[in-house]
Amino acid sequence: MDFQISESHLDGQIILLTLSGRLTAASAPQLRGEFKHFEAVAQPKIILDMSAVQFLDSSGLAALVSGLKSTRERSGWLRLAGVTPQVANIFKLSQLERVFAIFPDVASASNRS
């Protein structure tokens, strides 16, 4: 399955990016490009729905870290929702579960201010 991103909005203020497929070296530039699209947004609030992400490699992690850094620099936040057990294991191994705000689902991620 190819990597895909779809964009929607929650409550008019939160950007929801739904990711599906494999987030790898081949697809990471697509996600980085999506984050660049939001650089003009002051205090961006972004939730990544990762429930359909089947695999994540180091390039995918780097793209996520880049997005996190970019949103924090503009006093915003980036939250991950619906991370599958396989992908969650990668976050644990890299110790990035300590860095990212990870929620069980989109509803949980959007209910926190």
N, C-alpha and C positions, 0 to 999 in steps of 0.2 A: 504494500500500500504506500502510495506517495504521501508526502507530508503536506498537510493542508492547514490553513488558518482561516477562521471566520470571525468576523468582528460584529459585536452588538453592544448595546448599552443597557445598563441597569440603573434605574432611578434617574436617568439623565446625567449622572455624574460619574458613574463607574464604567470603565471600558472593560468589556468581557471579550477576551480572545479565546476561542475554542480551538485547541490544537488536536490534530489527529495524525496518526502514522508514526514514523520513526524520526526522531530529532537527532540527526547525525551531522557529520561534517558536510554532507551534501545539502542538507536542509537548514542548517544553522544560519547561513546568510539570509535566508528568507525571513527568519524570526528577527534577526538583527535589523533588517530593513523595516519590519513592522514597528519595532521600537523607535527607530529614527523618525517614523511617521508621526510619533507623538511627542517629539522633542519640543514642539512649539506650545504644548499644553502645560500651563502652570499647575503645579501640584497635582500631577496625574495620579489617578487611582486606577490600577489595572489588576484584574484577576485573570489568571491563566487557568482555564479549565483543561486539565491534563488527563482527564478520565479516559481518553481515547489514544493517548500516547503509549505505544507499545514498547518502545526502546529509546534509550537516551545514552549518548556517548559523551566523551570529554568535550567535544566541540559544541554539543548541545548544552552541556553544563555551562560552558564559557559564554554562550549566547544569553543564557538565563542570568548569569552573574552580571553581564554587561547591562542587561535591561534593568536589573535591580539597582545597580550603581547609578544609572541614568535617572531613574525615577526618584531615588533618594536625593540626588544632587539638586533636584527641583522641588524638594520638600513633599514629594508624593510617596506612594507605596506600590509595591508589587506583591501580590499574594498568589499562591499556588493552590488549586483546588482539585480534588478527586485524583490525586496521584495514585497510580496503580502499585500494588505490592512490589512488582519487579523494578519499577522506576524508583520507588521509595527506598529500596535497597541500595541503589546507586547513590542516592542522597546520603544515606547513612554511612556507606563506605568512604565517601568523600568528605564526610562530616559537614556537609552543607545543609543538613536539616537543622543545624543550629543557626544558620544565617537567614534562611528563608522562612517566611510565615506560611505554613502548610496547613490546609484545612481539609476536612473530609469531603466537602462538596461546595458548590458555588454559593448556596444559600448561607452556609456557615461563614464563608469568607466575606460575603457582602453585608452581614449583620454586624460586623465589627467596625468601629469608626477609626 
